[in-house]
Amino acid sequence: MTIFFVLSGLLLAYQYSDRYEDRKHYFLRRLARIYPIYVVAAISTLPWIWGAKIGVQTISWVDTTFLVLANVFVVQAWVPSFFKFWNDSGSWSISVEVFCYVVLPFIAPWMSRLSSKGLWLFAVFLYLCSVIPGNLIRLFPELSFPFIYALPVFRLPEFLLGVCGFLAIQRGFKFARPNFVLVFILAVFVIYIGPVNQITPYVGHNWIVVPMVVLTVMALMQSSGMVSRAFSSRLFVWLGKISYCFYSFQVFLLFMLVTFHSDLVGLMPALRSNWVLCVFAMLVLVVISACGYHFIEEPCRRKIQSWADGRVSRHVCREVLKT
């Protein structure tokens, strides 16, 4: 998820660089991008609104109403106790992302005005903030995992570090040998992860994961090697396009597999093997994601953006006529 937030911050900073002044248009474009599939994914998981077991109520109707409203307004990540209900375990990051969307047009212009030294100091500050959640769980073991893992304010530093990465590249920062940087980072991960035996929450590794991810993304932007060419291929570009649907529908597929596993194995005995089941689920999810992207996400995005662009054009015309 650190990769997701860092990459999202970098790409949005690249896409909207020097264009944050039209915040209304910016928010409408972001809404058009995420909300249609978000709604479809939520509706598809309604049978499991109270958890992984169909029809078993584990929260009151008052809390259920609050859960629904939190999801409608995409603020569910601010309520850690709801993490295991409905689609929250799959959509919490969308809630975090919406928070980052709101913050970006207000803080990015300020970041772009920082001196190079100021930008590096701010990046160090963000890095220190990103390691706080992992240390909190060590100091206060009673804290819940969703609180330290999914609370938007704890994930914002990762997103903003992606913005810092883009601004650094925009100002001319270059790795002398980006491919070597990628190999070095891979080696560090292998050496670090290999002997790790202690059970540590994901964010407990932020002290090394966050800077490595930021450097990896920046190095990939400057790399011209085989990995970079592979990621630029038509197949990977297409997979990138359907990736949001892929992420959004994963919980639906997992719920289906948990609920109907016995029936599915009865129909296809080969799925008794976890490896076969994993490959089968992956292929099914790719198909569902492709359909979601081509028949829901893109058509809805174009229609919403066309409507928004039309409103902007009409507003401009009215202002011109007034003058």
C-alpha positions in Angstrom: 0.0 0.0 0.0 3.0 2.3 0.5 3.7 1.9 -3.2 0.1 2.9 -4.0 0.2 6.0 -1.9 3.7 7.2 -3.0 2.9 6.5 -6.7 -0.4 8.2 -6.4 1.1 11.4 -4.9 3.8 11.5 -7.6 1.4 10.9 -10.5 -1.1 13.5 -9.3 1.6 16.1 -8.7 2.8 15.4 -12.3 -0.7 15.6 -13.7 -1.9 18.7 -11.9 1.4 20.6 -11.7 0.7 24.3 -11.8 -3.0 23.6 -12.3 -4.4 23.5 -8.7 -6.2 26.8 -8.9 -9.3 25.3 -10.4 -10.1 23.2 -7.4 -13.7 22.6 -8.3 -12.7 21.1 -11.6 -10.0 19.1 -10.0 -12.3 17.5 -7.4 -14.9 16.7 -10.1 -12.2 14.9 -12.2 -11.1 12.9 -9.1 -14.7 12.1 -8.3 -15.3 10.9 -11.9 -12.3 8.7 -11.7 -13.1 6.8 -8.5 -16.7 7.1 -7.5 -18.6 5.0 -10.1 -16.5 1.8 -9.5 -16.5 2.5 -5.8 -20.3 2.5 -5.7 -20.5 -0.7 -7.8 -17.9 -2.5 -5.6 -19.9 -1.4 -2.5 -23.2 -2.7 -3.9 -21.6 -6.0 -5.0 -20.5 -6.7 -1.4 -23.8 -5.7 0.3 -24.7 -9.3 1.2 -21.6 -9.2 3.5 -22.3 -5.9 5.1 -22.0 -7.3 8.6 -18.9 -9.3 7.9 -17.7 -12.4 6.0 -20.8 -14.5 7.1 -24.0 -13.7 5.2 -26.9 -12.6 7.4 -25.0 -12.5 10.7 -25.5 -9.2 12.4 -22.6 -8.1 14.6 -23.3 -4.4 14.9 -26.5 -2.5 15.7 -28.7 -0.9 13.1 -27.6 2.6 14.4 -24.0 1.6 13.7 -25.0 0.1 10.4 -26.6 3.3 9.3 -23.5 5.2 10.3 -21.4 2.6 8.4 -23.5 3.2 5.3 -23.2 7.0 5.5 -19.5 6.8 6.2 -19.1 4.8 3.0 -21.3 7.1 1.0 -19.1 10.0 1.9 -15.9 7.9 1.7 -14.8 8.7 5.2 -14.9 5.1 6.6 -11.1 5.0 7.1 -11.6 7.5 9.9 -13.6 4.8 11.9 -11.1 2.0 12.5 -13.7 -0.2 14.3 -15.6 -0.6 11.0 -12.5 -2.0 9.2 -13.9 -5.6 9.2 -17.4 -4.7 8.0 -18.9 -4.5 4.5 -16.3 -3.4 1.9 -14.2 -1.4 4.3 -11.3 -3.8 4.3 -11.1 -3.2 0.6 -12.1 0.4 0.3 -10.3 2.0 3.3 -7.5 3.0 1.0 -10.0 4.8 -1.3 -11.1 6.8 1.8 -7.5 7.6 2.5 -6.9 8.6 -1.1 -9.9 11.0 -1.0 -8.4 12.7 2.1 -5.1 13.0 0.2 -7.0 14.4 -2.8 -8.5 17.1 -0.6 -5.2 18.0 0.9 -3.2 18.1 -2.3 -4.4 21.3 -4.0 -3.8 23.2 -0.8 -0.4 22.0 0.2 1.2 21.2 -3.2 1.5 24.9 -4.3 3.2 25.7 -1.0 5.6 22.7 -1.5 6.4 23.9 -5.0 7.5 27.2 -3.6 9.9 25.7 -1.2 13.6 26.1 -1.8 15.5 22.9 -2.7 16.8 22.7 0.9 13.4 23.4 2.3 11.9 20.6 0.2 14.5 18.1 1.4 13.9 19.2 5.0 10.1 18.8 4.5 10.7 15.3 3.0 12.7 14.3 6.1 9.9 15.6 8.3 7.4 13.5 6.3 9.6 10.5 6.6 9.8 10.8 10.4 6.0 11.2 10.4 5.6 8.0 8.4 7.5 5.9 10.9 5.2 7.1 13.8 2.4 4.4 13.3 4.9 1.5 13.6 6.3 2.9 16.8 2.9 3.6 18.2 2.0 -0.1 18.1 5.2 -0.9 20.0 4.6 1.7 22.7 0.8 1.0 22.9 0.1 -2.7 22.0 -3.5 -2.2 22.8 -4.0 0.0 19.7 -6.0 -1.7 17.0 -4.3 -2.7 13.7 -6.8 -0.7 11.6 -6.0 2.4 13.6 -2.3 2.4 12.9 -2.6 0.9 9.4 -5.5 2.7 7.8 -6.1 6.0 9.5 -5.8 8.7 6.7 -3.5 11.1 8.7 -1.0 8.3 9.1 -0.9 7.6 5.4 -0.7 11.2 4.2 3.1 11.5 4.6 3.6 8.6 2.2 1.4 10.4 -0.4 3.2 13.7 0.1 6.6 12.0 -0.2 5.5 11.0 -3.7 4.8 14.7 -4.4 8.3 15.5 -3.0 9.7 12.9 -5.4 8.1 14.6 -8.4 9.2 18.1 -7.4 12.8 16.8 -6.9 12.7 15.3 -10.5 11.1 18.5 -11.8 13.9 20.5 -10.4 16.5 18.4 -12.2 17.4 15.7 -9.6 18.8 12.7 -11.5 20.3 9.4 -10.5 23.6 8.9 -12.2 22.8 5.2 -12.7 19.0 4.6 -12.1 19.2 0.9 -13.0 21.9 0.3 -10.4 19.7 2.1 -7.8 16.9 -0.4 -8.7 19.2 -3.4 -8.3 20.5 -2.0 -5.0 17.1 -1.5 -3.6 16.0 -5.0 -4.6 19.1 -6.4 -2.9 18.4 -4.4 0.3 14.8 -5.7 0.4 16.0 -9.3 0.0 18.6 -9.0 2.7 16.2 -7.2 5.1 13.1 -9.4 4.6 15.0 -12.7 4.5 16.0 -13.0 8.1 13.0 -11.2 9.6 11.3 -13.6 12.0 9.5 -11.2 14.3 5.8 -10.5 13.7 5.6 -6.8 13.0 2.7 -4.9 11.5 3.2 -3.7 8.0 3.8 -0.1 9.0 6.4 -1.3 11.5 8.8 -1.6 8.5 8.1 2.0 7.3 11.5 3.2 8.4 13.1 1.2 5.5 10.1 0.6 3.2 9.0 4.2 2.7 12.4 5.6 1.5 13.1 2.5 -0.6 9.7 2.8 -2.3 10.2 6.6 -3.0 13.6 6.0 -4.5 12.3 3.0 -6.5 9.5 5.1 -8.1 11.9 8.0 -8.8 14.5 5.6 -10.3 11.9 3.9 -12.5 10.9 7.3 -13.9 14.5 7.8 -15.0 15.3 4.2 -16.0 15.6 3.1 -19.6 16.4 -0.6 -18.9 14.5 -3.8 -19.5 12.2 -3.3 -16.4 11.3 0.2 -17.5 10.5 -1.0 -21.1 8.4 -3.8 -19.7 6.3 -1.5 -17.6 5.9 0.8 -20.6 4.6 -2.1 -22.8 0.9 -2.1 -24.0 0.1 -5.0 -21.7 1.4 -3.3 -18.5 -0.2 0.0 -19.5 -3.6 -1.8 -19.9 -3.1 -3.7 -16.6 -2.4 -0.3 -15.0 -5.7 1.1 -16.4 -7.7 -1.8 -15.0 -5.8 -1.8 -11.7 -8.3 0.4 -9.8 -11.1 -2.1 -10.7 -8.7 -5.0 -9.8 -8.2 -3.5 -6.4 -11.9 -2.5 -5.9 -13.4 -5.9 -6.7 -10.9 -8.1 -4.9 -12.9 -8.2 -1.7 -16.0 -9.2 -3.6 -14.2 -12.1 -5.1 -12.6 -13.1 -1.8 -16.0 -13.1 -0.1 -17.4 -15.2 -2.9 -14.6 -17.7 -2.6 -15.0 -17.9 1.2 -18.7 -18.3 1.0 -19.0 -20.7 -1.9 -15.6 -22.5 -1.6 -17.1 -26.0 -1.0 -19.6 -25.7 -3.9 -16.8 -24.4 -6.2 -14.5 -27.3 -5.4 -17.3 -29.7 -5.9 -17.7 -28.4 -9.4 -14.0 -28.1 -10.2 -12.0 -30.5 -8.0 -8.7 -29.1 -9.3 -9.4 -26.0 -7.2 -8.6 -28.0 -4.1 -5.0 -27.0 -4.7 -4.4 -23.5 -3.3 -2.0 -22.7 -6.2 -4.6 -23.6 -8.8 -7.3 -21.7 -6.9 -5.0 -18.7 -6.7 -4.3 -18.6 -10.4 -8.0 -19.2 -11.2 -9.1 -16.4 -8.9 -6.5 -14.1 -10.4 -7.7 -14.7 -13.9 -11.4 -14.2 -12.9 -10.5 -11.0 -11.1 -8.7 -9.7 -14.3 -11.8 -10.5 -16.4 -14.1 -8.8 -13.9 -11.7 -5.8 -13.7 -11.5 -5.5 -17.5 -15.3 -5.5 -17.7 -15.6 -2.9 -14.9 -13.0 -0.6 -16.6 -14.4 -0.8 -20.1 -18.1 -0.8 -19.4 -18.4 1.2 -16.1 -15.4 3.1 -15.1 -14.4 4.7 -18.4 -17.9 5.5 -19.7 -19.0 7.0 -16.4 -15.7 9.0 -16.1 -16.2 10.4 -19.6 -19.8 11.4 -19.0 -19.1 13.0 -15.7 -16.1 14.9 -17.0 -18.1 16.0 -20.2 -20.9 17.3 -17.9 -18.4 19.1 -15.7 -16.5 20.6 -18.7 -19.8 21.7 -20.1 -20.7 23.5 -16.9 -17.3 25.2 -16.8 -17.7 26.3 -20.5 -21.1 27.7 -19.9 -19.9 29.5 -16.8 -17.0 31.1 -18.8 -19.4 32.1 -21.5 -21.7 33.8 -19.0 -18.8 35.7 -17.5 -17.6 36.8 -20.9 -21.1 38.0 -21.8 -21.3 39.9 -18.6 -18.1 41.8 -19.4 
